[in-house]
Amino acid sequence: MHHNRLMTVDELAEYLGKKPAWIYNNHRKVGGSLRFRMSEVDRWLDRECPASA
């Protein structure tokens, strides 16, 4: 998956292993449609769930 393309709610839910409802309940809406840049999601995951060193 290309890291600069925008993902839909369903694609992000699948990527995170969550249900789409979780995405809708845990987002900040900007504009009319929800879209997520995979690279930004990965950075968020790195901050929220750091790997054990």
C-alpha beads as a LAMMPS data file, in Angstrom:
LAMMPS data file: protein, C-alpha beads

53 atoms
52 bonds

1 atom types
1 bond types

-500.0 500.0 xlo xhi
-500.0 500.0 ylo yhi
-500.0 500.0 zlo zhi

Masses

1 110.0

Atoms # bond

1 1 1 0.000 0.000 0.000
2 1 1 1.399 3.408 -0.961
3 1 1 2.042 5.473 2.192
4 1 1 1.113 8.870 0.689
5 1 1 -2.274 7.919 -0.730
6 1 1 -5.422 8.730 1.196
7 1 1 -7.332 5.869 2.802
8 1 1 -11.085 5.584 3.298
9 1 1 -12.631 4.811 6.665
10 1 1 -13.088 1.160 5.666
11 1 1 -9.461 0.861 4.527
12 1 1 -8.180 2.443 7.745
13 1 1 -10.397 0.199 9.859
14 1 1 -9.013 -2.866 8.107
15 1 1 -5.423 -1.575 8.454
16 1 1 -5.889 -0.998 12.209
17 1 1 -7.968 -4.116 12.810
18 1 1 -10.871 -2.007 14.073
19 1 1 -14.500 -1.612 13.069
20 1 1 -15.435 1.439 10.970
21 1 1 -17.574 2.704 13.891
22 1 1 -14.384 2.969 15.987
23 1 1 -12.850 5.210 13.316
24 1 1 -15.923 7.467 13.240
25 1 1 -15.899 7.739 17.051
26 1 1 -12.167 8.560 17.224
27 1 1 -11.565 11.145 14.521
28 1 1 -11.389 14.844 13.900
29 1 1 -13.341 15.670 10.773
30 1 1 -11.784 18.112 8.341
31 1 1 -13.860 18.930 5.290
32 1 1 -16.711 16.830 3.964
33 1 1 -15.145 13.379 3.728
34 1 1 -12.961 11.401 6.063
35 1 1 -9.654 10.436 4.488
36 1 1 -6.465 9.380 6.215
37 1 1 -2.871 9.512 5.042
38 1 1 -1.273 6.169 5.880
39 1 1 2.078 7.754 6.784
40 1 1 0.307 9.960 9.360
41 1 1 -1.546 6.955 10.789
42 1 1 1.781 5.119 11.103
43 1 1 3.310 8.093 12.957
44 1 1 0.276 8.190 15.258
45 1 1 0.629 4.452 15.910
46 1 1 4.334 4.922 16.685
47 1 1 3.469 7.612 19.258
48 1 1 0.548 5.709 20.802
49 1 1 2.091 2.234 20.766
50 1 1 5.895 2.549 20.880
51 1 1 7.797 -0.662 20.207
52 1 1 9.646 -2.139 23.144
53 1 1 13.344 -1.441 22.911

Bonds

1 1 1 2
2 1 2 3
3 1 3 4
4 1 4 5
5 1 5 6
6 1 6 7
7 1 7 8
8 1 8 9
9 1 9 10
10 1 10 11
11 1 11 12
12 1 12 13
13 1 13 14
14 1 14 15
15 1 15 16
16 1 16 17
17 1 17 18
18 1 18 19
19 1 19 20
20 1 20 21
21 1 21 22
22 1 22 23
23 1 23 24
24 1 24 25
25 1 25 26
26 1 26 27
27 1 27 28
28 1 28 29
29 1 29 30
30 1 30 31
31 1 31 32
32 1 32 33
33 1 33 34
34 1 34 35
35 1 35 36
36 1 36 37
37 1 37 38
38 1 38 39
39 1 39 40
40 1 40 41
41 1 41 42
42 1 42 43
43 1 43 44
44 1 44 45
45 1 45 46
46 1 46 47
47 1 47 48
48 1 48 49
49 1 49 50
50 1 50 51
51 1 51 52
52 1 52 53
